[in-house]
């Protein structure tokens, strides 16, 4: 498993955990932090440098 996959997996897990905590505690701030982490996940997934991955 390469570093990119590990980072994406950790970002997704962190976002889900923060969403769960935020909704359970009704904390808008924690939900916003989870959304920011999710945005980081999607930007890393979709807009990473293709030259590095292609070899």
Wavefront OBJ file of the C-alpha trace (Angstrom):
o trace
v 0.000 0.000 0.000
v 1.526 3.308 -1.013
v 1.561 6.558 0.979
v -1.202 8.144 -1.098
v -3.668 5.385 -0.300
v -2.791 5.491 3.393
v -3.237 9.277 3.566
v -6.573 9.098 1.746
v -7.781 6.331 4.029
v -6.778 8.259 7.148
v -8.484 11.419 5.881
v -11.705 9.537 5.175
v -11.684 7.861 8.587
v -10.943 11.150 10.369
v -13.800 12.893 8.557
v -16.251 10.110 9.428
v -15.206 10.101 13.088
v -15.566 13.873 13.356
v -18.961 13.773 11.630
v -20.124 11.132 14.102
v -18.906 13.102 17.119
v -20.312 16.353 15.765
v -23.769 14.971 15.084
v -23.927 13.140 18.404
v -22.884 16.225 20.389
v -24.731 18.662 18.088
v -21.480 20.573 17.655
v -21.407 22.697 14.526
v -17.652 23.329 14.878
v -16.740 19.629 14.845
v -18.964 19.057 11.814
v -17.216 21.930 9.997
v -13.800 20.462 10.849
v -14.978 17.096 9.495
v -16.148 18.793 6.304
v -12.742 20.478 5.905
v -10.992 17.138 6.301
v -13.365 15.610 3.743
v -12.537 18.423 1.320
v -8.863 17.630 1.833
v -9.630 14.009 0.989
v -11.405 14.917 -2.253
v -8.781 17.453 -3.353
v -5.998 14.933 -2.687
v -7.917 12.236 -4.556
v -8.978 14.279 -7.573
v -6.324 16.947 -7.991
v -3.079 15.229 -7.051
v -0.191 15.457 -9.477
v -0.725 12.786 -12.127
v 2.941 12.928 -13.201
v 4.048 11.442 -9.867
v 1.590 8.538 -10.111
v 2.258 7.637 -13.744
v 5.854 6.751 -13.090
l 1 2 3 4 5 6 7 8 9 10 11 12 13 14 15 16 17 18 19 20 21 22 23 24 25 26 27 28 29 30 31 32 33 34 35 36 37 38 39 40 41 42 43 44 45 46 47 48 49 50 51 52 53 54 55
